[in-house]
């Protein structure tokens, strides 16, 4: 009988395994994963499509990770049911696995809106390696692609397509691209860079219909936008976002909101059952509430906390926030927390914009505490700013330095330098 | 595990730590060649932080619960089980700068290629790291810390 059972072998499952093994090297541990392949980095699937990374290079932990961690890894196996009273997980092959501690790290699945023709050959989602493999095969013959959604995933797949020489049209429902991460100016800078790479960006529109090459043809030939415009293409990639994979939990006593509800130990309302990663609503320290934040680094961090608690070491999750760092067509962009408060009352906003360098910095303050960070094309100091934000340090005495080139650790007041153990032997 | 400790009280801000770090991470290991011949010039992984009159040098702290390791998207940043140090695998790095976003110390820099991260490796091949050995005022010292 395994002591620990983890459903899901991506970021959060990996984080949990590492945390459990740090504390309990011997307790029996079973991991159940629908995907049959070894552990890999999902954010890297666009590098796979562009040809930059082989699957081998995408393996985010060393060869034999499961074996080295003494894990019974049931790869290519789907969990189909939970019996919380009996403490068992049932598998598709009829087997039942008993657990003492369970982690639900089932992740998210791509959100696909209702569109006529979405079942046509040539429509792809883009979250898993199998999606990337199927897409890469299609790209052998495709020449033009429509990408629906201009967020993190949509832009990273677009970049991969451009590298492969395809003609790409991005369709975004919001009036601006990257609307969850950047304000208008930041969005404009990136939009400009993407357009320069030859990509057509259409905002304020969605796809209402996917058409065949000809009437009744099962192969994608074009899309019809909400304004009636037709865009020809050989493939459509739906990259709008992910929704939690909660199907195992529906109908059980585990509390479910949009995702699985957890406490600050990543435990659900059912004792011994934990949830983390894209399926869970974890703590956001900026909003001071729990919510879905489907981001790889947070999934690992939450999995680590869940794992530590499962192994008996009381650990609190410090929280994450909406945050990402990525290079868009070569331009590094970091966005953390509140990028653009809807109502600016009560906020102080510091900005610096140097168009000739494509440089943009914006710090959003509330009561002299950083609540939002946007850095375009100079991200070197992002981590220190994030540290100040996360620890709610007042920047009152040096706020005019935070977006300037003179900002450094030496600018921080002595008390903070001491807390960080800087320059104090 | 070794950790390099800076003492801002005696740091003169001369920047020799950066100079000798650059040399140590050059191909030639020669000051003149490293600075004048090698293109692009090798990168110092230690950073002298200055806001006069305060100055001190900082490099990777090899944090106990290192945020860069947790956050790394590709698995390039990891903890070496034997030494306890945070090590970076250039071959696996995808240059997304997620580690840069979460390092409080700003200790992760963009490599000269502009494509991957570079960090302090504590000069494992030397008995004393180059920045410490060449600090003229002993503002940098090595301390053994528990891992």
Interface residues (C-beta under 8 A of the other chain):
Chain A: X15 X41 X43 X44 X47 X53 X57 X58 X59 X60 X61 X62 X296 X297 X300 X301 X304 X323 X324 X325 X326 X327 X332 X334 X336 X379 X380 X381 X382 X383 X384 X386 X387 X406 X408 X409 X410 X411 X417 X420 X421 X422 X423 X424 X425
Chain B: X5 X6 X7 X8 X9 X11 X49 X50 X51 X54 X55 X56 X58 X61 X70 X71 X72 X73 X74 X75 X91 X92 X94 X95 X96 X97 X98 X100 X101 X102 X103 X104 X105 X106 X108 X109 X110 X141
